[in-house]
Amino acid sequence: MFSNIDTTEILLIVLVTLLVIGPERMPEVLRTLGLWVGRISRSFAAMKIEIEQEIGMDDVRRQLHNESVMAQMKKIEDEVNHSIHPPAADPSADPSAETAEVTKATDDTPQHSP
C-alpha cells in the first residue's frame, strides 16, 4: 500500500504534522494514534478468529491434514507392495514375448518341399 513512498515524502508528512499539531502536543497525539492502531489491530484479529470459528476452519484444516496423511500412507503402501510383489509381466507388453510367439508359430508350420 505504501511501498512507493520515499524518505523525502515521509519527512514532508512529519514536518507538516509537526507544524499543524505543534511540538508540545506531538507526544500525546502519537500516543493516542498508537492506542487507536492497537485497538483496530485487536478488532481485526478478533473478527478473523470469529469468522474462522464460524466457518469451521479448524475442521477444514484437520480434514485437509488427514487427507494429506492418507495420501502419503497410500503412496508408501503402494511402494511397499511393488517392492515385495513386483507387478506381473504382461506378455502383450513385452516385445520379446511377441517375437517368441512368432518364432514358435513359424516352427509349427508344415514344411513343403519343392
C-alpha positions in Angstrom: 0.0 0.0 0.0 2.7 2.5 1.0 5.5 0.7 -0.9 6.2 3.7 -3.2 6.7 6.4 -0.6 10.3 7.8 -0.4 12.1 9.2 2.5 11.5 12.8 1.4 7.8 12.2 1.3 7.8 10.8 4.8 9.9 13.8 6.1 7.4 16.2 4.4 4.5 14.4 6.2 6.3 14.6 9.5 7.1 18.3 9.0 3.6 19.2 8.1 2.2 17.2 11.0 4.7 18.9 13.4 3.7 22.3 12.1 -0.1 21.6 12.4 -0.1 19.9 15.7 2.8 21.6 17.3 5.8 20.1 19.2 4.1 20.3 22.7 1.1 18.1 21.6 3.0 15.7 19.4 3.8 13.0 22.1 0.1 13.0 23.1 -1.1 12.7 19.5 1.4 9.9 18.8 0.4 8.0 21.9 -3.3 8.3 21.0 -2.6 7.2 17.5 -0.7 4.2 18.8 -3.7 3.3 21.0 -6.1 3.5 18.1 -3.9 1.4 15.8 -3.6 -1.2 18.6 -7.4 -1.3 19.1 -8.1 -1.6 15.4 -5.5 -4.4 15.1 -7.1 -6.3 18.0 -10.5 -5.8 16.5 -9.4 -7.3 13.2 -7.7 -10.2 14.9 -10.9 -10.9 16.9 -13.0 -10.7 13.8 -10.7 -13.1 12.0 -10.9 -15.6 14.8 -14.7 -15.3 15.0 -15.0 -15.8 11.2 -12.7 -18.8 11.3 -14.8 -20.3 14.1 -18.0 -19.5 12.3 -17.0 -21.3 9.1 -15.3 -24.2 10.9 -11.7 -23.6 9.8 -10.4 -26.0 12.4 -12.4 -28.8 10.9 -11.3 -27.8 7.4 -7.7 -27.7 8.4 -8.0 -31.1 10.2 -9.7 -32.7 7.2 -7.0 -31.4 4.8 -4.3 -32.7 7.1 -6.0 -36.1 7.3 -6.3 -36.3 3.6 -2.7 -35.5 3.0 -1.6 -38.1 5.6 -3.9 -40.7 4.0 -2.4 -39.9 0.5 1.1 -40.3 1.9 0.2 -43.6 3.6 -1.3 -44.9 0.3 1.8 -43.9 -1.6 4.0 -45.7 0.9 1.7 -48.8 0.8 1.9 -48.9 -3.0 5.7 -48.6 -2.9 6.0 -51.4 -0.3 3.6 -53.6 -2.3 5.6 -53.0 -5.5 8.9 -53.8 -3.8 7.5 -57.0 -2.2 5.4 -58.2 -5.2 6.6 -56.7 -8.4 3.8 -56.3 -11.0 3.4 -59.4 -13.2 4.9 -59.0 -16.6 2.2 -58.7 -19.3 3.2 -60.8 -22.3 1.4 -58.5 -24.7 3.5 -55.6 -23.4 6.8 -57.4 -23.8 8.2 -57.3 -27.4 10.4 -60.3 -26.8 7.3 -62.4 -26.0 5.8 -61.4 -29.3 9.0 -62.4 -31.1 9.0 -65.8 -29.3 5.4 -66.4 -30.3 6.1 -65.6 -34.0 9.1 -67.9 -34.0 7.1 -70.7 -32.4 4.3 -70.2 -35.0 6.7 -70.4 -37.9 8.3 -73.5 -36.5 4.9 -75.3 -36.3 4.0 -74.5 -40.0 4.3 -77.5 -42.3 7.3 -77.5 -44.5 6.7 -78.0 -48.2 9.4 -79.4 -50.3 9.5 -78.2 -53.9 
